[in-house]
Amino acid sequence: MKTIPIVIASAMVQFLSLNVAHAASTNIIDHGDYLTDTLSGLDWLDVTQSVNRSFNDVSAQFGTDGDYEGYRYATGLEYNGLVKNYTDEEIDVNNYETIVIAEGKIDG
């Protein structure tokens, strides 16, 4: 089974709430309900697909016949990789603070 990361976090909401159709990076492909990072090979479920659902509710839906069958939560390294592949901005693995990406890096 293919493992696909899903992230439920305010940082991801802010990151993916941007219009991916105008992404500066050609490494990201928008499929509507999810996007593909072609450098990492990972598919990312659009956060709007799980909005207003609790961590426990989403987690319970990862299994067979669940709403998110085949999905899992992304690791911090995977998330940082997505940001890097999208913006070309490296994020230190020990940085847990708010990251501000320069204007024009995200929405072209």
MDAnalysis code that builds the backbone (N, CA, C; Angstrom):
import MDAnalysis as mda
import numpy as np

u = mda.Universe.empty(324, n_residues=108, atom_resindex=np.repeat(np.arange(108), 3), trajectory=True)
u.add_TopologyAttr("name", ["N", "CA", "C"] * 108)
u.add_TopologyAttr("resid", np.arange(1, 109))
u.add_TopologyAttr("resname", ["MET", "LYS", "THR", "ILE", "PRO", "ILE", "VAL", "ILE", "ALA", "SER", "ALA", "MET", "VAL", "GLN", "PHE", "LEU", "SER", "LEU", "ASN", "VAL", "ALA", "HIS", "ALA", "ALA", "SER", "THR", "ASN", "ILE", "ILE", "ASP", "HIS", "GLY", "ASP", "TYR", "LEU", "THR", "ASP", "THR", "LEU", "SER", "GLY", "LEU", "ASP", "TRP", "LEU", "ASP", "VAL", "THR", "GLN", "SER", "VAL", "ASN", "ARG", "SER", "PHE", "ASN", "ASP", "VAL", "SER", "ALA", "GLN", "PHE", "GLY", "THR", "ASP", "GLY", "ASP", "TYR", "GLU", "GLY", "TYR", "ARG", "TYR", "ALA", "THR", "GLY", "LEU", "GLU", "TYR", "ASN", "GLY", "LEU", "VAL", "LYS", "ASN", "TYR", "THR", "ASP", "GLU", "GLU", "ILE", "ASP", "VAL", "ASN", "ASN", "TYR", "GLU", "THR", "ILE", "VAL", "ILE", "ALA", "GLU", "GLY", "LYS", "ILE", "ASP", "GLY"])
u.atoms.positions = np.array([
    [0.848, -1.180, 0.000],
    [0.000, 0.000, 0.000],
    [0.890, 1.238, 0.000],
    [0.534, 2.204, -0.790],
    [1.273, 3.461, -0.855],
    [0.982, 4.286, 0.385],
    [2.007, 4.798, 0.992],
    [1.845, 5.656, 2.155],
    [1.847, 7.100, 1.712],
    [0.823, 7.818, 2.092],
    [0.666, 9.210, 1.706],
    [0.544, 10.039, 2.976],
    [1.378, 11.059, 3.129],
    [1.305, 11.841, 4.356],
    [0.140, 12.815, 4.364],
    [-0.361, 13.045, 5.548],
    [-1.392, 14.054, 5.761],
    [-0.956, 14.879, 6.958],
    [-1.145, 16.148, 6.921],
    [-0.731, 17.010, 8.013],
    [-1.930, 17.815, 8.472],
    [-2.180, 17.781, 9.769],
    [-3.232, 18.597, 10.360],
    [-2.530, 19.521, 11.352],
    [-2.183, 20.700, 10.912],
    [-1.481, 21.658, 11.763],
    [-1.705, 23.051, 11.218],
    [-1.671, 24.023, 12.116],
    [-1.926, 25.389, 11.658],
    [-0.878, 25.836, 10.650],
    [0.347, 25.395, 10.796],
    [1.376, 25.775, 9.823],
    [1.040, 25.242, 8.449],
    [0.527, 24.024, 8.384],
    [0.182, 23.444, 7.096],
    [-1.037, 24.160, 6.514],
    [-1.963, 24.551, 7.368],
    [-3.122, 25.299, 6.888],
    [-2.654, 26.572, 6.206],
    [-1.736, 27.287, 6.844],
    [-1.226, 28.530, 6.270],
    [-0.468, 28.256, 4.982],
    [0.334, 27.213, 4.963],
    [1.150, 26.896, 3.791],
    [0.291, 26.483, 2.606],
    [-0.646, 25.592, 2.827],
    [-1.441, 25.073, 1.724],
    [-2.662, 25.910, 1.393],
    [-2.957, 26.904, 2.218],
    [-4.075, 27.776, 1.886],
    [-3.708, 28.717, 0.749],
    [-2.425, 28.770, 0.418],
    [-1.980, 29.573, -0.715],
    [-2.417, 28.889, -1.997],
    [-2.539, 29.616, -3.046],
    [-3.001, 29.057, -4.312],
    [-1.881, 28.257, -4.959],
    [-1.954, 26.941, -4.840],
    [-0.916, 26.068, -5.366],
    [-0.879, 26.118, -6.887],
    [-1.959, 26.478, -7.518],
    [-1.986, 26.548, -8.975],
    [-0.968, 27.561, -9.506],
    [-0.585, 28.519, -8.669],
    [0.381, 29.528, -9.076],
    [1.740, 29.306, -8.419],
    [2.018, 28.066, -8.057],
    [3.267, 27.758, -7.373],
    [4.461, 28.149, -8.228],
    [5.451, 28.706, -7.557],
    [6.672, 29.082, -8.258],
    [7.466, 27.845, -8.649],
    [7.282, 26.778, -7.910],
    [8.049, 25.568, -8.145],
    [7.331, 24.633, -9.112],
    [8.075, 24.112, -10.070],
    [7.506, 23.117, -10.976],
    [7.588, 21.727, -10.373],
    [8.131, 21.626, -9.154],
    [8.242, 20.346, -8.474],
    [6.943, 19.940, -7.788],
    [5.984, 20.830, -7.741],
    [4.713, 20.581, -7.069],
    [3.606, 20.541, -8.115],
    [2.814, 19.478, -8.082],
    [1.703, 19.331, -9.017],
    [0.405, 19.329, -8.217],
    [-0.484, 20.240, -8.534],
    [-1.772, 20.361, -7.851],
    [-2.795, 19.462, -8.530],
    [-3.379, 18.547, -7.751],
    [-4.413, 17.644, -8.265],
    [-5.793, 17.998, -7.702],
    [-5.915, 19.124, -7.063],
    [-7.194, 19.523, -6.481],
    [-7.278, 19.138, -5.013],
    [-7.610, 17.871, -4.713],
    [-7.735, 17.420, -3.328],
    [-6.394, 17.056, -2.701],
    [-5.375, 16.936, -3.513],
    [-4.039, 16.643, -2.998],
    [-3.008, 17.213, -3.964],
    [-1.758, 17.294, -3.508],
    [-0.690, 17.730, -4.388],
    [0.432, 16.704, -4.334],
    [1.232, 16.687, -5.384],
    [2.367, 15.773, -5.469],
    [3.658, 16.572, -5.470],
    [4.562, 16.189, -4.588],
    [5.921, 16.724, -4.570],
    [6.756, 15.735, -5.379],
    [7.115, 16.101, -6.599],
    [7.795, 15.166, -7.490],
    [9.226, 14.866, -7.047],
    [9.833, 15.743, -6.236],
    [11.192, 15.485, -5.761],
    [11.214, 14.415, -4.674],
    [10.243, 14.460, -3.761],
    [10.198, 13.467, -2.686],
    [9.366, 12.245, -3.078],
    [8.496, 12.424, -4.073],
    [7.611, 11.333, -4.466],
    [6.397, 11.191, -3.561],
    [6.182, 12.168, -2.673],
    [5.066, 12.097, -1.743],
    [3.858, 12.880, -2.251],
    [2.686, 12.342, -1.964],
    [1.430, 13.042, -2.211],
    [0.950, 13.604, -0.881],
    [0.433, 14.828, -0.922],
    [-0.024, 15.521, 0.285],
    [-1.503, 15.841, 0.163],
    [-2.304, 15.312, 1.061],
    [-3.734, 15.597, 1.079],
    [-3.944, 17.065, 1.421],
    [-4.781, 17.741, 0.665],
    [-5.103, 19.135, 0.954],
    [-5.751, 19.204, 2.335],
    [-5.274, 20.110, 3.146],
    [-5.746, 20.219, 4.525],
    [-7.258, 20.470, 4.589],
    [-7.835, 21.034, 3.547],
    [-9.282, 21.282, 3.551],
    [-10.081, 19.985, 3.566],
    [-9.443, 18.867, 3.241],
    [-10.140, 17.585, 3.235],
    [-10.360, 17.034, 4.646],
    [-9.705, 17.617, 5.640],
    [-9.862, 17.139, 7.017],
    [-10.147, 18.276, 7.998],
    [-10.523, 19.427, 7.479],
    [-10.793, 20.573, 8.331],
    [-11.942, 20.267, 9.293],
    [-11.863, 20.793, 10.500],
    [-12.861, 20.637, 11.553],
    [-12.987, 19.201, 12.055],
    [-11.962, 18.394, 11.841],
    [-11.944, 17.025, 12.370],
    [-10.791, 16.938, 13.358],
    [-11.017, 16.248, 14.451],
    [-9.994, 16.153, 15.486],
    [-8.862, 15.212, 15.076],
    [-7.752, 15.337, 15.761],
    [-6.608, 14.453, 15.545],
    [-7.045, 13.000, 15.689],
    [-7.785, 12.697, 16.756],
    [-8.225, 11.318, 17.000],
    [-9.183, 10.829, 15.920],
    [-10.084, 11.681, 15.472],
    [-11.032, 11.300, 14.426],
    [-10.296, 10.981, 13.127],
    [-9.387, 11.862, 12.727],
    [-8.625, 11.632, 11.495],
    [-7.785, 10.366, 11.633],
    [-7.105, 10.209, 12.769],
    [-6.259, 9.034, 12.987],
    [-7.048, 7.739, 12.871],
    [-8.262, 7.750, 13.345],
    [-9.104, 6.550, 13.297],
    [-9.544, 6.210, 11.876],
    [-9.408, 7.152, 10.958],
    [-9.868, 6.947, 9.580],
    [-8.746, 6.533, 8.620],
    [-7.549, 6.236, 9.138],
    [-6.434, 5.837, 8.279],
    [-6.574, 4.401, 7.773],
    [-7.266, 3.554, 8.486],
    [-7.332, 2.133, 8.153],
    [-8.230, 1.803, 6.971],
    [-8.343, 0.511, 6.724],
    [-9.157, -0.006, 5.623],
    [-10.579, 0.535, 5.693],
    [-11.063, 1.023, 4.566],
    [-12.404, 1.600, 4.413],
    [-12.605, 2.906, 5.172],
    [-11.542, 3.477, 5.743],
    [-11.649, 4.760, 6.432],
    [-11.639, 5.901, 5.425],
    [-12.012, 7.068, 5.882],
    [-12.020, 8.252, 5.012],
    [-10.628, 8.572, 4.468],
    [-9.584, 8.189, 5.211],
    [-8.212, 8.504, 4.814],
    [-7.381, 7.225, 4.656],
    [-7.996, 6.193, 4.131],
    [-7.301, 4.920, 3.920],
    [-6.037, 5.146, 3.096],
    [-4.927, 4.594, 3.567],
    [-3.660, 4.731, 2.874],
    [-2.870, 5.969, 3.253],
    [-3.437, 6.837, 4.078],
    [-2.764, 8.048, 4.510],
    [-2.121, 7.840, 5.866],
    [-1.221, 8.741, 6.208],
    [-0.600, 8.796, 7.526],
    [-0.186, 10.236, 7.773],
    [0.159, 10.549, 9.011],
    [0.671, 11.882, 9.308],
    [2.099, 12.004, 8.803],
    [2.441, 13.149, 8.283],
    [3.798, 13.414, 7.814],
    [4.728, 13.635, 9.000],
    [5.979, 13.309, 8.806],
    [6.988, 13.629, 9.810],
    [7.403, 15.090, 9.629],
    [8.064, 15.636, 10.637],
    [8.571, 16.995, 10.534],
    [9.574, 17.139, 9.395],
    [10.417, 16.132, 9.211],
    [11.395, 16.176, 8.123],
    [10.708, 16.173, 6.764],
    [9.638, 15.397, 6.627],
    [8.897, 15.377, 5.362],
    [8.244, 16.730, 5.093],
    [7.682, 17.325, 6.133],
    [7.067, 18.637, 5.975],
    [8.109, 19.682, 5.572],
    [9.251, 19.683, 6.273],
    [10.325, 20.620, 5.917],
    [10.796, 20.382, 4.489],
    [10.817, 19.121, 4.069],
    [11.192, 18.802, 2.688],
    [10.209, 19.370, 1.695],
    [8.911, 19.295, 2.013],
    [7.893, 19.869, 1.138],
    [8.093, 21.376, 1.001],
    [8.311, 22.040, 2.123],
    [8.531, 23.490, 2.081],
    [9.769, 23.810, 1.254],
    [10.858, 23.065, 1.452],
    [12.080, 23.305, 0.692],
    [11.859, 23.066, -0.798],
    [11.185, 21.979, -1.139],
    [10.963, 21.666, -2.544],
    [10.030, 22.662, -3.216],
    [9.176, 23.291, -2.421],
    [8.225, 24.269, -2.953],
    [8.830, 25.659, -3.067],
    [9.662, 26.021, -2.078],
    [10.169, 27.395, -2.012],
    [11.670, 27.499, -2.241],
    [12.365, 26.388, -2.195],
    [13.826, 26.332, -2.271],
    [14.474, 26.975, -1.054],
    [13.716, 27.113, 0.049],
    [14.233, 27.650, 1.313],
    [14.466, 26.489, 2.274],
    [15.696, 26.328, 2.722],
    [16.057, 25.269, 3.666],
    [15.554, 25.631, 5.060],
    [14.947, 24.659, 5.750],
    [14.497, 24.863, 7.124],
    [15.286, 23.914, 8.005],
    [15.973, 24.461, 8.997],
    [16.752, 23.647, 9.914],
    [15.828, 22.721, 10.683],
    [16.228, 21.466, 10.854],
    [15.379, 20.474, 11.526],
    [15.126, 20.829, 12.976],
    [15.948, 21.686, 13.572],
    [15.757, 22.091, 14.963],
    [14.997, 23.407, 15.098],
    [14.517, 23.943, 13.999],
    [13.798, 25.210, 14.025],
    [12.308, 24.931, 14.215],
    [11.790, 25.330, 15.361],
    [10.376, 25.128, 15.671],
    [9.632, 26.453, 15.754],
    [10.242, 27.480, 15.220],
    [9.631, 28.797, 15.247],
    [8.883, 29.057, 13.950],
    [8.156, 30.151, 13.899],
    [7.451, 30.540, 12.692],
    [8.464, 30.835, 11.594],
    [8.208, 30.313, 10.414],
    [9.075, 30.523, 9.266],
    [8.413, 31.550, 8.353],
    [9.137, 32.575, 7.986],
    [8.616, 33.571, 7.066],
    [9.344, 33.396, 5.748],
    [8.587, 33.101, 4.701],
    [9.153, 32.904, 3.376],
    [9.072, 34.234, 2.624],
    [10.137, 34.584, 1.955],
    [10.208, 35.857, 1.231],
    [9.079, 35.959, 0.205],
    [8.558, 37.164, 0.036],
    [7.494, 37.418, -0.920],
    [7.945, 36.984, -2.325],
    [7.072, 36.343, -3.040],
    [7.386, 35.879, -4.383],
    [7.915, 34.454, -4.433],
    [8.334, 33.904, -3.291],
    [8.857, 32.542, -3.266],
    [7.730, 31.516, -3.333],
    [6.547, 31.868, -2.858],
    [5.466, 30.906, -2.784],
    [4.490, 31.060, -3.929],
    [4.006, 32.252, -4.148],
    [2.945, 32.402, -5.149],
    [3.419, 32.957, -6.467],
    [4.735, 32.984, -6.656],
    [5.286, 33.421, -7.930],
    [5.026, 34.883, -8.208],
])
